[in-house]
Amino acid sequence: MKRLLSVMLGAMALGASPVLAGDLVYTPVNPSFGGNPLNSSHLLATANAQRDATASDAEIDDLLGGGSGGGSGGSGGNSDADLFVRQLQGRLLSALASQVTDAIFGENPQQNGTVQFGDTEVTFERTPESIRLVISNFLDGSVTEIVVPQLVVN
């Protein structure tokens, strides 16, 4: 019995080794929050795969000639030509916005005016209290009105 006890104590002494531990440090996965930048393409692909099609996607695809369906699945609206058309359209609309901004707030601000671009017309009117913008889309007949209060500086 004594021998069995000494063998067990010896085995426990050999098996007992120091325990090593380190600090737990959180590392984000998303590169936007400090994670590994190599994860960005994987995260973008995962997000696009999970993205549901919306009504606005279908409208954009129809306007650009992308056909039916939008969102995930199918190749409608994802070709290089479609991407180029969307980027070009965005740049042209940005230039239109710059023209309207310059007409309202530029070196020679105007009291009212109209800027037309394709099927879109932007009419603005400046009053002492506000600036009123009316955006008309002749393609679908929609009209959007934006009223921005003027900053009064003494």
C-alpha positions as CSV (number, residue, x, y, z in Angstrom):
1,M,0.0,0.0,0.0
2,K,2.9,2.3,0.9
3,R,4.5,1.5,-2.4
4,L,1.3,2.3,-4.3
5,L,1.0,5.6,-2.5
6,S,4.6,6.6,-3.3
7,V,4.1,5.7,-7.0
8,M,0.9,7.8,-7.1
9,L,2.6,10.8,-5.5
10,G,5.6,10.4,-7.8
11,A,3.3,10.4,-10.9
12,M,1.4,13.5,-9.6
13,A,4.7,15.2,-9.0
14,L,5.9,14.5,-12.6
15,G,2.5,15.4,-14.1
16,A,2.3,18.7,-12.3
17,S,3.9,21.3,-14.5
18,P,3.6,25.0,-14.3
19,V,0.5,26.4,-16.1
20,L,1.3,29.1,-18.7
21,A,-1.3,31.7,-19.6
22,G,-1.4,34.8,-21.7
23,D,-3.6,37.9,-22.0
24,L,-6.6,37.6,-24.2
25,V,-6.6,40.3,-26.8
26,Y,-9.6,41.1,-29.0
27,T,-8.7,41.6,-32.6
28,P,-11.5,42.8,-34.9
29,V,-12.2,41.0,-38.1
30,N,-13.5,44.0,-40.1
31,P,-10.7,46.2,-41.5
32,S,-12.9,49.3,-40.9
33,F,-12.5,48.7,-37.2
34,G,-8.7,47.9,-37.2
35,G,-8.9,44.3,-38.5
36,N,-6.7,42.7,-41.1
37,P,-7.1,44.5,-44.4
38,L,-6.9,41.2,-46.3
39,N,-10.3,40.4,-44.9
40,S,-12.1,43.2,-46.8
41,S,-12.7,41.4,-50.1
42,H,-14.0,38.3,-48.2
43,L,-16.4,40.5,-46.1
44,L,-17.6,42.4,-49.1
45,A,-18.3,39.1,-51.0
46,T,-20.2,37.7,-48.0
47,A,-22.2,40.9,-47.7
48,N,-23.1,40.9,-51.4
49,A,-24.1,37.3,-51.2
50,Q,-26.5,38.0,-48.3
51,R,-27.9,41.2,-49.8
52,D,-31.6,41.0,-50.8
53,A,-32.8,42.6,-53.9
54,T,-34.7,45.8,-53.4
55,A,-37.3,47.7,-55.5
56,S,-34.8,50.5,-56.1
57,D,-32.3,47.9,-57.5
58,A,-34.9,46.7,-60.0
59,E,-35.7,50.2,-61.0
60,I,-32.1,51.0,-61.6
61,D,-31.6,47.8,-63.6
62,D,-34.6,48.6,-65.8
63,L,-33.4,52.2,-66.4
64,L,-29.9,50.9,-67.3
65,G,-31.2,48.1,-69.5
66,G,-30.0,45.4,-67.0
67,G,-33.1,43.3,-67.5
68,S,-35.2,41.7,-64.8
69,G,-33.9,40.4,-61.5
70,G,-31.4,42.5,-59.6
71,G,-29.7,41.7,-56.4
72,S,-28.1,38.3,-56.0
73,G,-28.2,35.7,-58.7
74,G,-28.1,36.4,-62.4
75,S,-25.7,38.6,-64.2
76,G,-28.1,41.5,-64.9
77,G,-26.4,44.9,-64.1
78,N,-23.0,43.5,-63.1
79,S,-21.1,43.7,-66.4
80,D,-18.2,46.1,-66.8
81,A,-20.4,48.2,-69.2
82,D,-23.2,48.5,-66.6
83,L,-20.7,49.5,-63.9
84,F,-19.2,52.1,-66.2
85,V,-22.7,53.5,-67.1
86,R,-23.6,53.7,-63.3
87,Q,-20.3,55.5,-62.5
88,L,-20.6,57.9,-65.5
89,Q,-24.2,58.7,-64.5
90,G,-23.1,59.4,-60.9
91,R,-20.3,61.7,-62.1
92,L,-22.7,63.6,-64.4
93,L,-25.2,64.0,-61.7
94,S,-22.5,65.2,-59.4
95,A,-21.5,67.8,-62.0
96,L,-25.1,68.9,-62.3
97,A,-25.3,69.3,-58.5
98,S,-22.1,71.4,-58.6
99,Q,-23.7,73.7,-61.3
100,V,-26.8,74.2,-59.1
101,T,-24.6,74.9,-56.0
102,D,-22.5,77.4,-57.9
103,A,-25.6,79.1,-59.3
104,I,-27.0,79.5,-55.7
105,F,-23.9,80.0,-53.6
106,G,-21.1,80.9,-56.1
107,E,-19.3,84.2,-56.7
108,N,-22.4,85.6,-58.5
109,P,-25.4,84.0,-56.7
110,Q,-28.6,84.1,-58.6
111,Q,-32.1,84.7,-57.1
112,N,-33.6,82.0,-59.3
113,G,-32.8,79.8,-62.2
114,T,-33.1,76.5,-64.0
115,V,-30.5,73.8,-64.8
116,Q,-31.5,71.0,-67.1
117,F,-29.7,67.8,-67.7
118,G,-31.2,65.1,-69.9
119,D,-34.6,64.2,-68.5
120,T,-34.0,66.0,-65.2
121,E,-34.6,69.7,-64.5
122,V,-33.7,71.5,-61.3
123,T,-35.4,74.8,-60.7
124,F,-34.3,77.0,-57.7
125,E,-35.7,80.1,-56.1
126,R,-34.0,82.1,-53.3
127,T,-36.1,83.9,-50.8
128,P,-34.9,85.8,-47.7
129,E,-36.0,82.8,-45.5
130,S,-35.1,79.8,-47.6
131,I,-33.9,78.3,-50.8
132,R,-36.5,76.2,-52.7
133,L,-35.4,73.5,-55.1
134,V,-37.8,71.7,-57.4
135,I,-36.3,68.6,-59.2
136,S,-38.5,67.3,-62.1
137,N,-37.9,64.0,-63.8
138,F,-39.6,64.1,-67.2
139,L,-39.0,60.4,-67.7
140,D,-41.4,59.2,-65.0
141,G,-43.1,62.5,-64.2
142,S,-41.9,62.6,-60.6
143,V,-41.3,66.0,-58.9
144,T,-39.3,66.4,-55.7
145,E,-39.3,69.6,-53.7
146,I,-36.5,70.5,-51.2
147,V,-36.7,73.6,-49.0
148,V,-33.5,74.6,-47.2
149,P,-33.6,77.4,-44.6
150,Q,-31.2,80.3,-45.2
151,L,-28.5,81.0,-42.7
152,V,-28.9,84.7,-41.7
153,V,-25.6,86.3,-40.7
154,N,-25.6,89.9,-39.3
